[in-house]
Each structure stands twice: as structure tokens, then as C-alpha cells.
């Protein structure tokens, strides 16, 4: 198990992942369009968003998007 390290007052752990090229491209694209400072920032933001959406779904709520004036359930969480 990786050793925790102290960074600005909070313990952090380094996690290394192998990703297929397509996933790396997606990560790079998200970093660029969000102007994130690092891949770690993209991952932190993605985890916060994913966690918030999962919590809503687990609470029995639905997530909707409005596309071209039409409101529909977000397909990622449908099923």
C-alpha cells in the first residue's frame, strides 16, 4: 500500500493508473477545456461530480438535461 505523505496539512496518497489511449485522450481534452492545472485536478473534479450524481440517484432522484429545449433523463444514469 502506498505511503501517505503530508501536503499542505492533509495526508495524500499517490495513485498510479494504467489507462487505454482513448481514456488518456479524454482526460487531456477535459484538462484543456476546463483549463485545469493538472490531471489530478481533473480527477478530483470528476470524482466530486460523480459522487454528487450517485448520491442523488441513490436518494431516489433523477438527473435531467435540457437539450434543444427538450428535458430528458441523463442517459448515463438511466437503467
N, CA, C and O of each residue as an XYZ file, in Angstrom:
316
protein
N       0.846     -1.168      0.000
C       0.000      0.000      0.000
C       0.896      1.238      0.000
O       1.861      1.303      0.762
N       0.580      2.233     -0.861
C       1.411      3.430     -0.904
C       1.410      4.158      0.431
O       0.416      4.162      1.157
N       2.525      4.764      0.731
C       2.680      5.504      1.974
C       2.020      6.878      1.833
O       2.180      7.546      0.811
N       1.277      7.298      2.866
C       0.666      8.626      2.860
C       1.759      9.673      3.006
O       2.767      9.438      3.673
N       1.564     10.805      2.395
C       2.517     11.895      2.558
C       1.753     13.156      2.940
O       0.584     13.316      2.590
N       2.416     14.034      3.651
C       1.812     15.282      4.112
C       1.942     16.324      3.008
O       3.038     16.579      2.510
N       0.816     16.922      2.630
C       0.824     18.001      1.660
C      -0.099     19.092      2.174
O      -1.303     18.872      2.309
N       0.433     20.227      2.452
C      -0.302     21.386      2.971
C      -1.328     20.999      4.030
O      -2.490     21.401      3.962
N      -0.885     20.219      5.003
C      -1.725     19.915      6.148
C      -2.636     18.720      6.013
O      -3.317     18.370      6.976
N      -2.680     18.080      4.867
C      -3.546     16.904      4.739
C      -2.763     15.741      4.138
O      -1.915     15.931      3.266
N      -3.057     14.555      4.612
C      -2.371     13.365      4.098
C      -2.885     13.061      2.697
O      -4.091     13.103      2.454
N      -1.992     12.761      1.792
C      -2.373     12.374      0.434
C      -1.712     11.051      0.102
O      -0.721     10.658      0.719
N      -2.274     10.374     -0.878
C      -1.674      9.132     -1.373
C      -1.509      9.242     -2.871
O      -2.381      9.754     -3.574
N      -0.391      8.761     -3.344
C      -0.146      8.724     -4.786
C      -0.807      7.472     -5.335
O      -0.638      6.378     -4.795
N      -1.556      7.640     -6.407
C      -2.197      6.511     -7.072
C      -1.774      6.544     -8.531
O      -1.901      7.569     -9.201
N      -1.278      5.436     -9.009
C      -0.844      5.322    -10.393
C      -1.837      4.440    -11.129
O      -2.223      3.384    -10.629
N      -2.255      4.871    -12.323
C      -3.234      4.104    -13.094
C      -2.733      3.873    -14.509
O      -2.076      4.729    -15.101
N      -3.052      2.708    -15.036
C      -2.841      2.440    -16.452
C      -4.165      2.721    -17.141
O      -5.214      2.242    -16.710
N      -4.111      3.503    -18.216
C      -5.326      3.862    -18.935
C      -5.121      3.605    -20.418
O      -4.028      3.811    -20.944
N      -6.176      3.153    -21.092
C      -6.065      2.994    -22.540
C      -5.916      4.367    -23.206
O      -6.335      5.380    -22.646
N      -5.323      4.395    -24.395
C      -5.086      5.666    -25.084
C      -6.332      6.544    -25.212
O      -6.238      7.762    -25.059
N      -7.484      5.957    -25.485
C      -8.718      6.734    -25.628
C      -9.061      7.462    -24.327
O      -9.495      8.613    -24.352
N      -8.866      6.791    -23.195
C      -9.154      7.410    -21.897
C      -8.179      8.545    -21.606
O      -8.561      9.567    -21.035
N      -6.927      8.366    -21.997
C      -5.931      9.423    -21.810
C      -6.312     10.633    -22.658
O      -6.194     11.770    -22.202
N      -6.765     10.400    -23.876
C      -7.211     11.494    -24.744
C      -8.376     12.246    -24.107
O      -8.422     13.475    -24.146
N      -9.316     11.507    -23.520
C     -10.461     12.136    -22.848
C      -9.992     12.977    -21.667
O     -10.476     14.089    -21.460
N      -9.056     12.449    -20.898
C      -8.515     13.164    -19.747
C      -7.816     14.451    -20.199
O      -8.009     15.511    -19.602
N      -7.010     14.351    -21.252
C      -6.314     15.523    -21.790
C      -7.310     16.567    -22.288
O      -7.142     17.762    -22.044
N      -8.343     16.109    -22.984
C      -9.368     17.021    -23.504
C     -10.062     17.751    -22.359
O     -10.261     18.964    -22.425
N     -10.432     17.018    -21.310
C     -11.087     17.640    -20.160
C     -10.160     18.643    -19.469
O     -10.601     19.707    -19.035
N      -8.886     18.301    -19.371
C      -7.924     19.233    -18.768
C      -7.862     20.520    -19.585
O      -7.842     21.619    -19.031
N      -7.833     20.372    -20.901
C      -7.734     21.538    -21.777
C      -8.989     22.410    -21.733
O      -8.888     23.626    -21.572
N     -10.165     21.805    -21.873
C     -11.382     22.623    -21.946
C     -11.780     23.223    -20.601
O     -12.484     24.231    -20.558
N     -11.337     22.616    -19.508
C     -11.642     23.173    -18.188
C     -10.508     24.051    -17.671
O     -10.628     24.675    -16.616
N      -9.413     24.096    -18.416
C      -8.221     24.847    -18.021
C      -7.716     24.413    -16.644
O      -7.220     25.226    -15.864
N      -7.853     23.123    -16.365
C      -7.354     22.575    -15.099
C      -5.833     22.640    -15.091
O      -5.187     22.541    -16.134
N      -5.279     22.806    -13.910
C      -3.827     22.912    -13.771
C      -3.133     21.569    -13.920
O      -1.940     21.515    -14.217
N      -3.879     20.473    -13.714
C      -3.247     19.153    -13.744
C      -4.295     18.072    -13.995
O      -5.500     18.312    -13.919
N      -3.795     16.877    -14.294
C      -4.698     15.728    -14.407
C      -5.343     15.440    -13.055
O      -6.502     15.030    -12.990
N      -4.598     15.654    -11.988
C      -5.138     15.422    -10.643
C      -6.342     16.326    -10.387
O      -7.322     15.893     -9.781
N      -6.277     17.565    -10.838
C      -7.411     18.480    -10.660
C      -8.624     17.986    -11.446
O      -9.750     18.041    -10.949
N      -8.401     17.508    -12.659
C      -9.498     16.947    -13.457
C     -10.124     15.768    -12.725
O     -11.348     15.663    -12.640
N      -9.291     14.888    -12.200
C      -9.796     13.703    -11.497
C     -10.556     14.090    -10.232
O     -11.605     13.511     -9.947
N     -10.053     15.049     -9.476
C     -10.760     15.492     -8.256
C     -12.127     16.063     -8.606
O     -13.124     15.746     -7.958
N     -12.170     16.908     -9.637
C     -13.449     17.493    -10.056
C     -14.410     16.423    -10.558
O     -15.601     16.454    -10.249
N     -13.892     15.484    -11.326
C     -14.729     14.402    -11.851
C     -15.287     13.547    -10.716
O     -16.457     13.165    -10.748
N     -14.471     13.249     -9.726
C     -14.934     12.452     -8.584
C     -16.011     13.180     -7.796
O     -16.989     12.568     -7.367
N     -15.835     14.501     -7.601
C     -16.855     15.277     -6.880
C     -18.183     15.246     -7.627
O     -19.237     15.033     -7.027
N     -18.126     15.457     -8.932
C     -19.343     15.448     -9.744
C     -19.988     14.071     -9.748
O     -21.199     13.953     -9.562
N     -19.200     13.044     -9.955
C     -19.711     11.669     -9.987
C     -20.343     11.298     -8.647
O     -21.426     10.715     -8.606
N     -19.669     11.635     -7.565
C     -20.196     11.328     -6.237
C     -21.522     12.045     -5.988
O     -22.460     11.448     -5.459
N     -21.604     13.325     -6.367
C     -22.842     14.086     -6.176
C     -23.990     13.470     -6.973
O     -25.113     13.381     -6.477
N     -23.713     13.051     -8.190
C     -24.758     12.459     -9.028
C     -25.195     11.103     -8.478
O     -26.389     10.805     -8.451
N     -24.254     10.291     -8.044
C     -24.587      8.984     -7.469
C     -25.434      9.166     -6.215
O     -26.402      8.434     -6.010
N     -25.075     10.139     -5.373
C     -25.860     10.393     -4.157
C     -27.299     10.756     -4.497
O     -28.225     10.313     -3.818
N     -27.495     11.556     -5.540
C     -28.852     11.927     -5.952
C     -29.633     10.703     -6.428
O     -30.791     10.515     -6.055
N     -29.002      9.885     -7.243
C     -29.667      8.682     -7.760
C     -29.981      7.721     -6.621
O     -31.069      7.146     -6.580
N     -29.040      7.539     -5.695
C     -29.280      6.652     -4.549
C     -30.415      7.161     -3.667
O     -31.090      6.370     -3.008
N     -30.631      8.479     -3.650
C     -31.709      9.068     -2.856
C     -33.055      8.976     -3.576
O     -34.071      9.461     -3.078
N     -33.049      8.350     -4.752
C     -34.294      8.178     -5.499
C     -34.600      9.311     -6.461
O     -35.683      9.358     -7.045
N     -33.660     10.219     -6.629
C     -33.865     11.346     -7.539
C     -33.389     10.993     -8.942
O     -32.628     10.045     -9.134
N     -33.846     11.767     -9.912
C     -33.417     11.583    -11.296
C     -32.622     12.802    -11.727
O     -32.821     13.901    -11.209
N     -31.730     12.604    -12.667
C     -30.914     13.691    -13.209
C     -31.374     13.922    -14.644
O     -31.449     12.990    -15.444
N     -31.679     15.179    -14.955
C     -32.181     15.520    -16.277
C     -31.264     16.531    -16.948
O     -30.544     17.278    -16.287
N     -31.308     16.536    -18.283
C     -30.619     17.552    -19.075
C     -31.651     18.206    -19.984
O     -32.641     17.588    -20.376
N     -31.400     19.454    -20.305
C     -32.258     20.160    -21.253
C     -31.438     20.367    -22.515
O     -30.453     21.106    -22.513
N     -31.848     19.715    -23.584
C     -31.114     19.758    -24.843
C     -32.066     20.230    -25.930
O     -33.088     19.592    -26.185
N     -31.741     21.329    -26.562
C     -32.592     21.908    -27.605
C     -34.016     22.127    -27.109
O     -34.979     21.900    -27.841
N     -34.143     22.571    -25.859
C     -35.450     22.863    -25.295
C     -36.218     21.661    -24.799
O     -37.321     21.802    -24.271
N     -35.647     20.474    -24.961
C     -36.315     19.241    -24.527
C     -35.619     18.717    -23.276
O     -34.402     18.536    -23.256
N     -36.416     18.474    -22.228
C     -35.876     17.941    -20.979
C     -35.995     16.421    -21.006
O     -37.069     15.877    -21.267
N     -34.875     15.739    -20.733
C     -34.863     14.272    -20.759
C     -33.925     13.750    -19.681
O     -32.999     14.450    -19.270
N     -34.162     12.502    -19.212
C     -33.259     11.920    -18.216
C     -31.850     11.790    -18.789
O     -31.673     11.541    -19.982
N     -30.865     11.959    -17.935
C     -29.476     11.794    -18.351
C     -29.221     10.309    -18.562
O     -29.322      9.525    -17.619
N     -28.896      9.918    -19.771
C     -28.784      8.509    -20.151
C     -27.698      7.759    -19.384
O     -27.808      6.545    -19.209
N     -26.671      8.434    -18.928
C     -25.580      7.776    -18.206
C     -26.103      7.044    -16.983
O     -25.586      5.986    -16.625
N     -27.119      7.593    -16.342
C     -27.648      7.010    -15.123
C     -28.981      6.319    -15.339
O     -29.617      5.896    -14.374
N     -29.415      6.196    -16.573
C     -30.675      5.503    -16.860
C     -30.434      4.006    -16.793
O     -29.342      3.525    -17.093
N     -31.433      3.300    -16.410
C     -31.272      1.856    -16.463
C     -31.608      1.228    -15.210
O     -31.524      0.006    -15.089
